[in-house]
């Protein structure tokens, strides 16, 4: 579907039921995979990217300006964050946190 006024574009694949939406003004893009129910969102302005895996419910977020990366594992509730500037890596292990408590 093409919106003549806003110039936005939405594409739906009838066979797979996948959906993609592009916002012309912001140039943001969202893609949804119907079979896996995964979702990816790209914010064009700062060029950030977020990806969500429906099956595992894991989430990854990448900040383009800083090139930092964060990954969250839903099953274990672990979190890893990488700081590109300092090359630091922080990892939070939920299982170890619970054992220490």
PLY file of the C-alpha trace (Angstrom):
ply
format ascii 1.0
element vertex 101
property float x
property float y
property float z
element edge 100
property int vertex1
property int vertex2
end_header
0.00 0.00 0.00
1.40 3.37 -1.01
0.19 6.57 0.65
0.32 9.36 -1.96
0.25 12.12 0.65
2.82 10.92 3.16
4.70 8.68 0.70
4.70 5.93 3.34
4.84 2.36 2.12
3.42 -0.81 3.61
4.01 -4.21 2.05
2.11 -7.31 3.07
3.00 -10.68 1.60
-0.27 -12.55 1.41
1.28 -16.01 1.18
3.60 -15.64 4.19
1.62 -12.86 5.92
4.88 -10.98 6.51
4.61 -7.22 6.89
7.02 -4.36 6.22
6.30 -0.70 6.89
8.45 2.23 5.78
7.88 5.80 6.96
9.04 8.22 4.25
9.32 11.24 6.56
11.59 9.55 9.09
12.81 6.72 6.82
12.20 4.30 9.68
11.59 0.67 8.78
9.76 -2.10 10.62
9.65 -5.72 9.48
7.53 -8.47 10.99
7.98 -12.13 10.09
4.60 -13.82 10.55
5.86 -17.40 10.70
8.35 -16.77 13.51
6.67 -13.58 14.78
10.11 -11.95 14.93
10.25 -8.17 14.75
12.99 -5.82 13.57
12.84 -2.04 13.82
15.36 0.33 12.33
15.27 3.99 13.37
16.86 5.87 10.46
17.51 9.14 12.27
20.11 7.86 14.72
20.38 4.56 12.74
19.53 2.45 15.77
18.41 -1.14 15.34
16.29 -3.35 17.58
15.59 -7.02 16.94
13.17 -9.16 18.93
13.01 -12.93 18.59
9.46 -14.05 19.36
10.30 -17.71 19.98
12.92 -17.00 22.63
11.75 -13.46 23.46
15.39 -12.38 23.30
16.09 -8.74 22.50
19.09 -7.05 20.90
19.53 -3.29 20.60
22.31 -1.53 18.72
22.99 2.20 19.11
24.55 3.43 15.87
25.90 6.72 17.19
27.92 5.10 19.95
28.04 1.62 18.38
27.07 0.19 21.76
25.26 -3.14 21.83
22.92 -4.66 24.41
21.60 -8.22 24.35
19.04 -9.67 26.73
18.42 -13.40 27.01
14.82 -13.91 28.12
15.21 -17.53 29.18
18.09 -16.91 31.57
17.34 -13.21 32.13
21.04 -12.53 31.47
22.07 -9.17 30.09
25.21 -8.23 28.19
26.17 -4.67 27.31
29.17 -3.70 25.22
30.51 -0.15 25.22
32.27 0.44 21.91
34.19 3.55 23.00
35.82 1.94 26.02
35.61 -1.65 24.70
34.10 -2.55 28.08
31.81 -5.53 28.34
29.37 -5.85 31.21
27.54 -9.11 31.76
24.89 -9.72 34.35
24.25 -13.39 35.05
20.89 -13.76 36.77
21.59 -17.31 37.96
24.75 -16.23 39.76
22.93 -13.25 41.22
20.26 -15.55 42.68
22.88 -17.95 44.06
24.65 -15.13 45.85
21.45 -13.94 47.49
0 1
1 2
2 3
3 4
4 5
5 6
6 7
7 8
8 9
9 10
10 11
11 12
12 13
13 14
14 15
15 16
16 17
17 18
18 19
19 20
20 21
21 22
22 23
23 24
24 25
25 26
26 27
27 28
28 29
29 30
30 31
31 32
32 33
33 34
34 35
35 36
36 37
37 38
38 39
39 40
40 41
41 42
42 43
43 44
44 45
45 46
46 47
47 48
48 49
49 50
50 51
51 52
52 53
53 54
54 55
55 56
56 57
57 58
58 59
59 60
60 61
61 62
62 63
63 64
64 65
65 66
66 67
67 68
68 69
69 70
70 71
71 72
72 73
73 74
74 75
75 76
76 77
77 78
78 79
79 80
80 81
81 82
82 83
83 84
84 85
85 86
86 87
87 88
88 89
89 90
90 91
91 92
92 93
93 94
94 95
95 96
96 97
97 98
98 99
99 100
